Amino acid sequence: MGVLVKTRSRSNDDGSGGKVGVGAVNRALQVLSAFESSENGLTLSMISEETGLYESTILRLLESLIAARYAKRLPNGRYVVGPKVLILSEMYRRSFKLSDYVLPHLRALVETSGESAGLYVREGDARVCLHQIQPRRSVRMHVVEGKAFPLDIGAAGHVIRAFEDQAEGERFQHIRESGYCVTKAERDPESAAIACPVFQSEQHLLGAVSLVIPLYRCTDELFNQLIPAVQETAKRLSEDLGGVWEI
């Protein structure tokens, strides 16, 4: 995987940095997000370096966050997230439904490509089709949700092995560098597939988005059109799940 490079510029006190919404809220969220990579708390200067905000602005935001129990000041002068964040985490956990995130992206991919799209996740030594969306066209490749397939056959299985197992070999290295895998007539003699990895928070691999295409429709031109579409779907879904697609 490539290296994600962050660039920051110093924000003024009344700007929103071009973000949509209320500037003060955006800046408060910036401050909270700065704690994601910290285990021992942050000083004002560290938060400033991470967010690009002035220390005077950060101090005012922290006063509000501390009053609402979203942040806390330690005796050593460092700041950490407060107990209210844990309540938000529990609220998110109770309301989270993976399908609410996955299905809209799969539907959009099917609409764009006209082919069948699915999300595969690992279960032991197999990959399972967790969600599947079919196109309206009459000739299509159908996979039943919940059906298990071997990990060592098919584009989605190769992607899972490349990123989760760090499998060795030229094929797996190419998958990690390019962010996709293409197979033709491997699992099914009448179909081809394109698969890309999907990440969730802390860069854990969730699984693989896969687009399945009848083999008779497969051309180099079609693959050149569809690979970026599958990659974009995997990237946007990863971002929605708190991951970063940095390939």
C-alpha positions in Angstrom: 0.0 0.0 0.0 1.2 3.5 -0.7 1.9 6.2 1.8 -0.8 8.7 2.6 0.7 12.2 2.7 -1.1 14.9 4.6 -0.7 18.5 3.8 -1.9 21.2 6.2 -2.2 24.9 6.0 -2.7 27.3 8.9 -6.4 28.3 9.2 -7.6 31.7 10.3 -9.9 32.0 13.3 -13.1 32.7 11.3 -12.7 30.5 8.3 -14.1 27.0 7.7 -11.3 25.8 5.5 -13.7 25.5 2.5 -15.7 22.8 4.3 -19.5 22.6 4.1 -21.3 23.5 7.3 -20.6 25.7 10.3 -17.0 26.8 10.6 -16.8 26.5 14.4 -18.3 23.0 14.3 -15.9 21.9 11.6 -13.0 23.2 13.7 -14.2 21.4 16.8 -14.4 18.2 14.8 -10.9 18.7 13.6 -9.7 19.0 17.1 -11.5 15.7 18.1 -10.1 13.9 15.1 -6.6 14.9 16.1 -6.8 12.4 19.0 -7.3 9.4 16.7 -3.6 8.6 16.6 -2.8 9.6 20.2 -2.8 7.2 23.2 -1.2 9.5 25.8 -3.0 12.8 25.0 -1.9 15.9 23.1 -0.6 19.3 24.0 -1.9 22.4 22.4 1.1 22.6 20.1 0.6 19.0 19.0 -3.1 19.6 18.3 -2.1 22.8 16.3 0.4 20.8 14.3 -2.1 18.1 13.6 -5.0 20.4 12.6 -3.4 23.5 11.3 -5.4 25.7 13.7 -4.0 28.5 15.9 -3.5 27.5 19.6 -5.8 30.4 20.7 -8.6 28.9 18.5 -7.9 25.4 19.8 -8.0 26.6 23.4 -11.5 28.1 23.0 -12.8 25.0 21.2 -11.4 22.8 24.0 -13.1 24.9 26.6 -16.5 24.1 24.9 -15.6 20.4 24.4 -14.5 20.0 28.1 -17.7 21.6 29.3 -19.7 19.1 27.2 -17.4 16.3 28.4 -16.1 15.5 24.9 -12.6 16.4 26.0 -10.6 16.4 29.3 -7.5 18.2 30.5 -5.0 16.0 32.4 -2.9 17.2 35.4 0.2 17.2 33.1 -1.4 19.7 30.8 -2.2 17.3 28.0 -5.7 16.8 26.6 -7.5 13.6 25.9 -11.0 12.7 24.7 -13.7 12.8 27.4 -16.3 10.2 28.5 -19.1 11.6 26.3 -17.2 10.2 23.3 -17.8 6.7 24.7 -21.5 7.3 24.7 -21.4 8.3 21.1 -19.5 5.2 20.3 -22.1 3.0 22.0 -24.9 4.9 20.1 -23.1 4.2 16.8 -22.6 0.5 17.7 -26.3 0.0 18.4 -27.4 1.8 15.3 -24.8 0.5 12.9 -26.1 -1.7 10.0 -23.4 -2.7 7.5 -26.1 -3.0 4.8 -27.0 0.7 5.1 -23.5 1.5 4.0 -22.8 -1.3 1.5 -26.0 -1.5 -0.5 -26.1 2.1 -1.8 -22.6 1.7 -3.2 -23.3 -1.6 -4.8 -26.5 -0.3 -6.4 -24.5 2.7 -7.8 -21.9 0.4 -9.2 -24.5 -1.8 -10.8 -26.2 1.2 -12.3 -22.9 2.5 -13.7 -21.6 -0.9 -15.0 -24.7 -2.8 -15.8 -23.1 -5.9 -14.2 -23.6 -7.9 -10.9 -21.9 -6.5 -7.9 -21.3 -8.0 -4.5 -19.4 -7.7 -1.2 -17.4 -10.8 0.0 -16.1 -11.2 3.5 -13.8 -13.9 5.0 -15.1 -16.8 7.1 -12.3 -19.1 8.0 -10.8 -20.5 4.8 -13.7 -19.4 2.7 -15.2 -16.2 1.4 -18.9 -15.5 1.7 -21.1 -13.4 -0.4 -22.6 -11.0 2.2 -24.5 -8.7 -0.2 -25.3 -9.0 -3.9 -27.1 -6.6 -6.3 -28.2 -7.8 -9.8 -28.7 -5.6 -12.9 -31.9 -5.3 -14.9 -30.3 -6.8 -18.0 -31.5 -10.3 -18.9 -28.0 -11.9 -19.2 -26.3 -11.6 -15.9 -24.2 -13.6 -13.5 -26.1 -14.6 -10.3 -24.6 -15.3 -7.0 -26.7 -16.2 -3.9 -26.1 -14.1 -0.8 -24.6 -16.3 1.9 -23.0 -18.7 -0.5 -19.4 -19.6 0.4 -16.5 -20.0 -2.1 -12.9 -21.1 -1.6 -10.4 -18.3 -0.9 -7.9 -19.6 -3.4 -10.3 -19.2 -6.4 -11.8 -16.0 -7.7 -10.8 -12.3 -7.7 -12.4 -11.5 -4.3 -10.6 -14.4 -2.7 -7.2 -13.3 -4.1 -7.8 -9.8 -2.8 -8.6 -11.0 0.7 -5.5 -13.2 0.7 -3.3 -10.4 -0.7 -4.3 -7.8 2.0 -5.2 -9.9 5.0 -2.7 -12.8 4.7 0.0 -10.8 2.9 0.2 -13.8 0.6 3.5 -14.0 -1.4 3.9 -14.1 -5.1 3.8 -11.9 -8.1 0.0 -11.9 -8.4 -0.5 -10.9 -4.8 2.2 -8.2 -5.0 0.4 -6.7 -8.1 -2.9 -6.7 -6.2 -1.4 -4.8 -3.3 0.3 -2.3 -5.6 -2.6 -1.7 -8.0 -5.6 -2.2 -5.7 -7.5 -4.6 -7.8 -7.6 -8.2 -9.1 -9.0 -9.5 -12.4 -9.8 -13.1 -13.1 -11.3 -14.8 -16.2 -13.0 -18.2 -16.2 -11.4 -19.1 -12.9 -14.3 -19.9 -10.6 -16.9 -20.0 -13.3 -15.9 -20.9 -16.9 -18.5 -18.4 -18.2 -17.6 -15.4 -16.2 -14.9 -12.9 -15.3 -14.5 -10.8 -12.2 -12.9 -7.5 -10.9 -12.4 -7.2 -7.2 -11.0 -4.4 -4.9 -10.3 -4.3 -1.2 -12.6 -2.6 1.3 -11.1 -1.3 4.6 -12.8 -0.2 7.8 -11.5 1.7 10.9 -7.8 1.3 11.8 -7.2 -0.1 8.3 -8.7 -3.5 9.0 -9.7 -5.3 5.9 -13.5 -5.8 5.7 -13.5 -7.8 2.5 -13.7 -7.2 -1.2 -16.1 -5.6 -3.6 -16.5 -7.7 -6.7 -18.0 -7.1 -10.1 -18.9 -10.2 -12.1 -19.2 -10.1 -15.9 -20.3 -12.7 -18.5 -17.1 -13.8 -20.3 -18.5 -13.2 -23.7 -18.9 -9.5 -22.9 -15.3 -9.1 -21.7 -13.0 -7.0 -23.7 -9.9 -5.0 -22.7 -11.8 -1.8 -23.4 -14.6 -2.9 -21.0 -12.1 -3.8 -18.3 -10.4 -0.4 -18.7 -13.7 1.2 -18.1 -14.9 -0.9 -15.2 -11.7 -1.3 -13.1 -11.7 2.5 -12.0 -15.4 2.2 -11.2 -14.9 -0.8 -8.9 -11.9 1.0 -7.3 -13.9 4.1 -6.7 -16.7 2.1 -5.1 -14.2 0.3 -2.8 -12.6 3.7 -1.9 -15.9 5.4 -1.1 -17.2 2.5 0.9 -14.0 2.3 2.9 -14.2 6.0 3.7 -17.8 5.6 4.9 -16.7 2.8 7.2 -13.8 4.8 8.7 -11.1 3.3 6.6 -8.6 4.9 4.2 -8.1 3.6 0.7 -4.5 4.7 0.2 -3.4 2.4 -2.6 
